[in-house]
Amino acid sequence: MKMLRAFWRGDLPLAEAFWTWTVIIGLALNLSTTIALLTLISLDHPWLAVVAGYSVSVPYNIMAVIGTWRSAERYQGPDIHADLGRGASVMLMALLSMI
């Protein structure tokens, strides 16, 4: 929980915020919720599928963008790295939220 708070506040290094929390954990979480969504749809529970598919992944995706954005604001390296981290996190999380 302490690391999650640090991520939210932007206290983590940009590389860790982006690669660990946005890419790896974001992909794993979104894949899991997509599997749950598809399973519940196949069991003919469409409303429960929507809740299971989006109630966890979308809030996490928003948090991932905010955490990465805040880490990018504190990044001491080249501005292009911070800008790429911001842009890539927004695009990845938007894409994963639509799937």
N, C-alpha and C positions, 0 to 999 in steps of 0.2 A: 504494500500500500504506500510505503514511503517513496518508492521509485515512481509510482504512478503520480503521486503529488508533485514530485520533482519534474517529471515529464510535463505535467499540466502547466507548471509555473515557468517552464523553459529553462530550468536549472541544469539540464543535461547538455552535454556537448552535442553539437548539431549532427555529427555522424551517428551517434548513438540514438538520438531522437528520431532521425530519419530512417536509418537502416534497421534498427532493432524494433522500435515501437510503431513506426508507420508501415514499413514494408513487411517485415517478418510477422509481427504480431497482428498487424492489420490484415494481411493476406490469410493467415490462419483463422482468425476470428470470422472474417467474411466467408471463407470457404465452409467453415462449420455451420454458420447460420444459413448459408445457401443449401447445404445438405439437409438441414432440419426443415427448411421451407419446402424443398422438393419432396421430402419424405411425407410431410404432413399433407401436401397437395395430393400425392398418390394415395393417401389414406382417406381422401375426401373430407379434409378439414381446412378449407381455404382461408377462413378468417384467422384460425389459430396459426396457420402457416405464415400469414402476413405479419402477425404479431411476433412470432418466433424469428422470422427472417429479418425484420427491420428494427425491432425494439432494442436490440443490443448493438447491432452493427452500425446503424446510422449515428447514434450518440457517440460510439467509439470513434467513428470516422471524423466526426466534428472535433472531438477532443484531440485526435491525432494531428489534424491540420493546425489547430490552435497551439498545441505543444511544440510542433515542429516550427511553426511561425515564430513563436517566442524564443526558441533556441536559436533560430536564425538571426533574430534581432541582437542577440548577445555574441554572435560568432565574431571572432577577431581576425579571421583569415580574409581571403579575397571576397569581395562583394558578390562576385558571380556565383560562388559556392552557396552563399546564403540565398540568393535569388533562385538558383536552381532547386535548392531544397524546398523553398516555399512553393514554387510552381509545380514541381513534381508531386509534392504531398497533396496539393489541391486537386490536381488532375487524377491521381491514383485513387484518392478517397471518393471523389465524385463518381469515377467509373465504377468502383466497387459498390457504391451505394445504389447504383442503378441496376446492378446485376441481381 
